[in-house]
Amino acid sequence: MITAIKKDGTWITLPEKMTANMLAELRMSTDYYCPCCKAEMTIKAGMIKIPHFAHKNNSSCRASSEPESTYHLMGKRKLFHWFLSHHCQADLEAYLPEIRKRADILVTIGGIRYAVEFQCSVISETEFIERTNAYQSVGIKPIWILAAKHLKRRNLHEFSLSGFHWLFVTGSYHHPFLWMYCPETNQLSALKNLTPFSPRNVFAELTTASLVILPPSQISPRNCFSFPFLPAWRSKRKNWCLHRMKTAQRSDPFFQGLYSHHISPATIPIEIGVPVRGMLLIETPPIEWQAWLYMDVFQKKRPGEKIIMNDVIYFFKKRAKNGGIRFRSLPLLKKKNIEYPVRQYIQLLEQIGLISELEEGVFKVVNHFSLPSTSDESQVMERIFYNEHKLMIEKGNIHNNE
């Protein structure tokens, strides 16, 4: 903690750097107490550590139980001064007694109060949701900012996100992004246009700006008007088809399902594993949940037969109930029906001419899925498919607000 309460009731915020004389004078001048639990505190500082307050004795203080690194202390201090430099009303380490929480920064912008949390260590999903709900219960909007040093970048547009990282996703399902900040470079970043290929691998755009030139009123990232990931997506899908079986468990229900339906991963239908809107709701890879829909619904249908949307949803939910399809926890986004990406996929199948809508919720099968016989034939059919439908697929994945 950087702030504490003096014996006379006034607040004190420690400077970023202190001489030995300053440190000795502050330690001798008065006693200091935790704003949250009122327990006595002491000043800690050294050649490496940023000056900060710590409880004198082991404390069970709920509002300050998380250990703070130098990176964290430096980050919230810089963010705090950034708000102040733009004449925002801001409080550092503001304690909210009504919910017994201490926000890294409490700031008011345009009459709206925000709790800014600069998160450098991993916390549980339960704690993340509990803190988020607590702020919202008193009319405060939480802004969770992830420490940029935790971002794992695989290449230009491919990143690795853990389940913890996904908790930070905010915005909307048409414009999802997460905030990151690095106090060492003083840069705020937005990872946007999130397009997951698997539970961890995601395609996204990273935009970065220095706080020196960025005012708080203009920090929302711009909407995405392009979808540059399709070539990389196709390469990733091809690699999955050719090599995923090598690392698959014999007991994996998905690969057992492919085997029982006489489908080889190398020759999986071309229309399976296509990016669609809303995929971030589903943790299971798109190539798997779309394959389940094919095996459960489409494979047994012939041209001219009907497909009922309610049946598609039934089989999708049944797979989810049995554990074949898993969903992501996205607590900062408004709740969206889990059927949404399925409906987007059905819409895609209609647009590419596999099905046609007879009436609302009722479709007629027009053509079979493209089922190659060999891996070489699969690559040829894949090129033809994306040459024909590339623009339509890209347009369908542009994450604009609606």
NULO-857684 format. One record per residue (C-alpha): x, y, z; residue in three letters. Coordinates in steps of 0.5 Angstrom, whole numbers, padded with zeros to 4 digits, always signed. Layout:
BEGIN
XYZala;...
//
This chain:
BEGIN
+0000+0000+0000met;+0002+0007-0001ile;-0003+0011+0003thr;-0004+0011+0010ala;-0008+0015+0016ile;-0004+0019+0021lys;-0005+0019+0028lys;-0009+0025+0027asp;-0013+0022+0022gly;-0010+0026+0016thr;-0008+0022+0010trp;-0001+0021+0007ile;+0001+0018+0001thr;+0009+0016+0000leu;+0013+0019-0005pro;+0016+0014-0010glu;+0023+0016-0008lys;+0026+0018-0001met;+0032+0019+0002thr;+0035+0016+0009ala;+0033+0022+0012asn;+0026+0023+0010met;+0025+0016+0011leu;+0027+0017+0019ala;+0023+0023+0019glu;+0017+0020+0017leu;+0018+0014+0021arg;+0019+0018+0028met;+0014+0023+0026ser;+0007+0019+0028thr;+0004+0013+0028asp;+0001+0010+0021tyr;-0006+0006+0021tyr;-0009+0002+0015cys;-0015+0006+0012pro;-0018-0001+0012cys;-0018-0005+0018cys;-0015+0001+0022lys;-0009-0004+0024ala;-0002+0000+0026glu;+0003+0000+0020met;+0010+0001+0018thr;+0014+0004+0013ile;+0018+0000+0009lys;+0023+0002+0004ala;+0030+0000+0001gly;+0035+0000-0005met;+0030-0004-0009ile;+0023-0003-0006lys;+0019+0003-0007ile;+0017+0006-0001pro;+0010+0003+0002his;+0006+0001+0008phe;+0006-0006+0011ala;+0002-0008+0017his;+0006-0009+0023lys;+0004-0015+0025asn;+0001-0021+0021asn;-0006-0018+0018ser;-0012-0021+0016ser;-0014-0015+0013cys;-0019-0017+0007arg;-0018-0010+0003ala;-0010-0011+0003ser;-0009-0018+0003ser;-0006-0019-0004glu;+0002-0018-0004pro;+0004-0012-0008glu;+0010-0012-0013ser;+0014-0006-0015thr;+0011-0007-0022tyr;+0004-0006-0019his;+0006+0000-0014leu;+0009+0003-0020met;+0004+0002-0024gly;-0002+0004-0020lys;+0002+0011-0018arg;+0003+0013-0025lys;-0004+0011-0027leu;-0006+0016-0021phe;-0002+0021-0023his;-0004+0021-0031trp;-0012+0022-0028phe;-0010+0028-0024leu;-0006+0031-0030ser;-0012+0031-0034his;-0016+0034-0028his;-0020+0028-0026cys;-0022+0027-0019gln;-0018+0021-0017ala;-0016+0018-0010asp;-0011+0013-0010leu;-0012+0006-0006glu;-0019+0009-0004ala;-0023+0005+0001tyr;-0030+0004+0000leu;-0033+0002+0007pro;-0040+0000+0005glu;-0037-0006+0001ile;-0030-0007+0005arg;-0026-0006-0002lys;-0020-0002-0003arg;-0020+0000-0010ala;-0013+0002-0013asp;-0015+0008-0016ile;-0022+0011-0015leu;-0024+0016-0021val;-0030+0020-0023thr;-0030+0022-0031ile;-0036+0025-0033gly;-0040+0024-0027gly;-0039+0017-0027ile;-0035+0013-0022arg;-0030+0008-0024tyr;-0026+0003-0020ala;-0019+0002-0023val;-0016-0004-0022glu;-0009-0006-0024phe;-0008-0013-0024gln;-0001-0016-0023cys;-0002-0023-0020ser;-0007-0028-0021val;-0013-0028-0017ile;-0019-0033-0017ser;-0025-0033-0022glu;-0029-0033-0016thr;-0025-0027-0013glu;-0025-0023-0019phe;-0033-0024-0020ile;-0034-0022-0013glu;-0030-0016-0013arg;-0033-0014-0020thr;-0040-0015-0017asn;-0039-0011-0010ala;-0037-0005-0014tyr;-0043-0005-0019gln;-0047-0006-0013ser;-0045+0001-0010val;-0046+0004-0017gly;-0038+0004-0019ile;-0036+0001-0026lys;-0030-0003-0025pro;-0024-0002-0030ile;-0020-0008-0030trp;-0013-0007-0033ile;-0008-0013-0034leu;-0001-0012-0033ala;+0002-0012-0040ala;+0008-0017-0038lys;+0004-0023-0037his;+0002-0022-0045leu;+0005-0028-0049lys;+0005-0026-0056arg;+0006-0032-0061arg;+0007-0028-0067asn;+0004-0021-0070leu;-0003-0023-0069his;-0003-0029-0065glu;-0003-0029-0057phe;-0004-0034-0052ser;-0009-0033-0047leu;-0011-0037-0040ser;-0017-0037-0037gly;-0015-0032-0032phe;-0014-0027-0038his;-0021-0028-0041trp;-0024-0025-0035leu;-0021-0018-0037phe;-0025-0018-0043val;-0029-0012-0044thr;-0033-0008-0049gly;-0039-0012-0052ser;-0039-0019-0056tyr;-0038-0015-0063his;-0033-0011-0060his;-0029-0015-0055pro;-0022-0013-0052phe;-0018-0013-0046leu;-0014-0007-0043trp;-0006-0008-0041met;-0001-0003-0038tyr;+0006-0003-0037cys;+0009+0002-0032pro;+0016+0001-0035glu;+0014+0004-0042thr;+0008+0008-0039asn;+0004+0005-0045gln;-0003+0003-0045leu;-0005-0003-0050ser;-0012-0006-0052ala;-0012-0013-0055leu;-0018-0013-0059lys;-0022-0016-0065asn;-0021-0023-0060leu;-0022-0029-0065thr;-0021-0035-0061pro;-0018-0042-0065phe;-0017-0046-0058ser;-0018-0045-0051pro;-0011-0041-0051arg;-0010-0039-0058asn;-0013-0033-0060val;-0012-0028-0066phe;-0012-0021-0064ala;-0010-0014-0066glu;-0005-0010-0061leu;-0006-0003-0061thr;-0001+0001-0056thr;-0001+0008-0054ala;+0003+0012-0049ser;+0000+0015-0043leu;+0004+0022-0045val;-0001+0023-0051ile;-0007+0019-0049leu;-0013+0023-0045pro;-0017+0019-0041pro;-0023+0021-0045ser;-0021+0018-0051gln;-0018+0011-0049ile;-0024+0007-0051ser;-0020+0003-0057pro;-0023+0004-0064arg;-0028-0001-0067asn;-0025-0006-0072cys;-0027-0005-0079phe;-0022-0011-0082ser;-0021-0018-0081phe;-0014-0019-0082pro;-0013-0026-0079phe;-0016-0031-0084leu;-0010-0033-0088pro;-0007-0035-0081ala;-0013-0038-0079trp;-0013-0042-0085arg;-0006-0044-0084ser;-0008-0046-0076lys;-0014-0050-0079arg;-0009-0054-0084lys;-0004-0056-0078asn;-0010-0058-0074trp;-0012-0063-0079cys;-0006-0066-0081leu;-0002-0066-0074his;-0008-0066-0068arg;-0009-0073-0068met;-0002-0074-0066lys;-0003-0071-0059thr;-0010-0074-0058ala;-0012-0078-0052gln;-0015-0085-0055arg;-0020-0084-0050ser;-0022-0077-0052asp;-0029-0077-0054pro;-0029-0072-0059phe;-0024-0076-0063phe;-0028-0083-0061gln;-0034-0079-0064gly;-0030-0077-0071leu;-0028-0085-0071tyr;-0035-0087-0070ser;-0038-0083-0076his;-0032-0085-0080his;-0029-0078-0081ile;-0021-0077-0081ser;-0018-0071-0078pro;-0014-0070-0084ala;-0021-0070-0088thr;-0026-0066-0084ile;-0031-0063-0088pro;-0028-0056-0091ile;-0034-0052-0088glu;-0032-0054-0081ile;-0027-0050-0077gly;-0030-0043-0080val;-0029-0037-0075pro;-0036-0034-0074val;-0038-0028-0069arg;-0039-0030-0062gly;-0034-0036-0062met;-0031-0033-0055leu;-0037-0035-0051leu;-0035-0042-0053ile;-0028-0045-0050glu;-0028-0051-0054thr;-0025-0050-0061pro;-0029-0048-0066pro;-0027-0054-0071ile;-0029-0059-0065glu;-0036-0056-0063trp;-0038-0055-0071gln;-0036-0062-0072ala;-0041-0064-0067trp;-0046-0060-0070leu;-0044-0064-0076tyr;-0044-0071-0073met;-0051-0070-0069asp;-0055-0066-0074val;-0052-0065-0081phe;-0049-0072-0083gln;-0055-0076-0083lys;-0059-0071-0087lys;-0060-0071-0095arg;-0061-0066-0100pro;-0069-0064-0099gly;-0070-0066-0092glu;-0071-0061-0087lys;-0067-0058-0081ile;-0070-0055-0075ile;-0067-0050-0071met;-0069-0052-0065asn;-0066-0059-0066asp;-0060-0056-0067val;-0060-0052-0061ile;-0062-0058-0057tyr;-0056-0063-0060phe;-0052-0057-0058phe;-0054-0056-0051lys;-0054-0064-0050lys;-0047-0064-0052arg;-0045-0058-0047ala;-0049-0062-0042lys;-0045-0068-0043asn;-0038-0064-0043gly;-0037-0064-0050gly;-0038-0057-0051ile;-0035-0052-0046arg;-0036-0045-0045phe;-0032-0039-0042arg;-0033-0034-0036ser;-0033-0027-0039leu;-0036-0023-0033pro;-0035-0016-0035leu;-0039-0017-0042leu;-0047-0017-0041lys;-0050-0024-0041lys;-0051-0027-0048lys;-0055-0033-0050asn;-0050-0039-0051ile;-0054-0040-0058glu;-0051-0034-0061tyr;-0045-0037-0064pro;-0049-0043-0066val;-0054-0039-0070arg;-0048-0035-0073gln;-0046-0041-0076tyr;-0052-0043-0079ile;-0053-0037-0082gln;-0046-0038-0085leu;-0048-0045-0088leu;-0054-0041-0091glu;-0050-0036-0094gln;-0045-0041-0097ile;-0051-0045-0100gly;-0051-0051-0096leu;-0058-0050-0093ile;-0064-0045-0095ser;-0069-0042-0090glu;-0076-0044-0091leu;-0079-0041-0086glu;-0077-0038-0079glu;-0073-0043-0076gly;-0074-0048-0081val;-0069-0050-0086phe;-0068-0055-0092lys;-0062-0058-0094val;-0059-0056-0101val;-0052-0059-0101asn;-0048-0064-0097his;-0042-0061-0093phe;-0035-0062-0097ser;-0032-0068-0095leu;-0025-0070-0098pro;-0023-0077-0099ser;-0015-0075-0098thr;-0011-0070-0095ser;-0009-0067-0101asp;-0016-0067-0104glu;-0018-0063-0097ser;-0012-0058-0099gln;-0015-0057-0106val;-0022-0056-0103met;-0020-0052-0098glu;-0017-0047-0103arg;-0023-0047-0107ile;-0028-0046-0101phe;-0024-0040-0099tyr;-0023-0037-0105asn;-0030-0037-0106glu;-0033-0035-0099his;-0027-0031-0097lys;-0030-0024-0097leu;-0036-0026-0094met;-0033-0030-0088ile;-0029-0023-0087glu;-0035-0019-0087lys;-0038-0023-0082gly;-0033-0023-0077asn;-0032-0015-0077ile;-0033-0014-0070his;-0037-0007-0070asn;-0042-0005-0065asn;-0049-0007-0067glu;
//
